[in-house]
């Protein structure tokens, strides 16, 4: 990392992954082109889990090349008087594996839904009955994780 003064530890980066509204998953399509897409991640046992359709660009890319990069940001706040932006960010490199065990798929979907649809968990079991067989779950085992933060001191703004 070039800006060592903004470098944060892996614990900070995990917190960013747990709090971000979304993350962007970068991968390589089977024909070698780069592809990135926003996802709704959750952390389960230290791995990132995500869902998608059984077929499509994301599933094709992950099956062809499981090496991925994930980036996330939160606490993003422009500081126009300093021509900058405050933020907290995380970058994770890892390997994606398709989850095929139904119990593990349900656990991953539960984690995702608890994070993004906590107010509707009473309908979780019926949603699983309707959609489990057509939903793909991927687990990203993280090999590298870094965090970065920029904060502008309140007294220094605009000076």
N, C-alpha and C positions, 0 to 999 in steps of 0.2 A: 504494500500500500504506500503510495507516494506521500500522502499527508498523515504522517505518524501522529501528529497532534490531534487528529480526529479519530484515530483508531480506538475501537472498543473491543472488549473481550467477547468470547463465544457466548457467555451467559446473556450479555446485552443483546447480541444478535438473535438468540433464541426468543427473547422477550419481544423483539421487533416482529419475528415470524408469528408469534402468538397474538400480537395486537394489530397487525396490519389489516386494512380493509380488504386487500387483495395482494397477490404477489404475481410476478411475471415469470413464466417458465420458458426458458430458452432451450431449444433442442435442434436437431438436424433432421430434415426430411430425408426419406429414402433416396432421393435424387441428389442429395448433398447440399440443397439450399438451406439456409438458416430459417428458423421458424420460432416465433415467441408468441405467447398468448397469456392473458390474465387468467388466474385460477383462484379458487377459494380453498386455501390450504388449511390443514389442521396438523398439529403435532401429536403423534402417538408413539410412546416409548422411544422418544428421541428421533424418530423418522418423520418426514413430511408425508402426509397422505392427501390424495386428491382424487376426484371422480371425473369421469367423462363417459361418452358413449363407447360402445364396444368397437365401433368403426368410425373412422374419420382421420383427419390429418394428425391430430395429437396422438391417437393410438398407433397409427402407422409409424409416426416418427419415433415414438418410444420403443416400439417393437424392433425397428430397424437399428436404432442406436440408443442404448439406455443411458448414455452419458448426458447429463443435463446441468444447467445452471439456473438457479432461482434467485430473483432479486425482489426485495420488499422494502417499503418505506412507510413510516408513520411520523406523526408529530411534524408534519410539513407545514411550514409557516413562512410565507414571503416576508422579507424585511426590506421593503422598497427604499427606505432612506439610506440603506447601506448597499443597495444593488446586490442582495444576496438572499439566500433562503436557509432557514433553520430546518433540520431534519434529523431523523434517526433512520438508519438503513442497515440492511443485512444482505449478504451475498452468500449463497450456499452452492457448492458443487457436490454432485452425488451421482448415484446410479439408481435408475428407476427399475422397479420390478413389478410386474403385474400380479395382483393379489387374486388368487383363484379360490381360496378356501372361504366358504360362505360365512363362517363365524368371524373370520378376520375382516371380510368385506363389511359385514354388519357393524363391527366395532369401529371401523374407519368411518363409515357413513354416520354412525352415531356421534362420533367426535366432530365431524364436519357440521352436522345438523345442530348439535349443542352449541357450537360456536356461532353459526349464522342464522339459526332458526329456533333458538331456545324457547321462544314463546309458543311454538307449535309442536313441541315434542310429544304431546298427547296423540298426534296423528302419525308419529314415526313408524310404528309397527305396521299400520295399514299401507303406508307409502312403500315400505320395504317389500311387503307382499306383492304390490303392483309392479315394482320396478327393479328389484334386485337382479333378476336374470338378464336384464338389458343394460345394466350399469357396470362399467369397468372401474376398478379401483387400482390405483398405482401407489406404491410406497417408494419414497426416495430416501435411500440410506445416505446420509450426509458424510462426505469424506473431508470436506473443508468448509469452514464456516467463519465468516468475518463480519464485524460490525463497524459502523462508522457513525459519527454524530457531529453535527455542527450546531453550536449554540452561540448566539450573539449576546454578550453581556448587556444587561439592561441599561447600565450607565454609559455604554459605549455606542449605543444606537445613534446613528445620525451624526456622530462626531467626526 
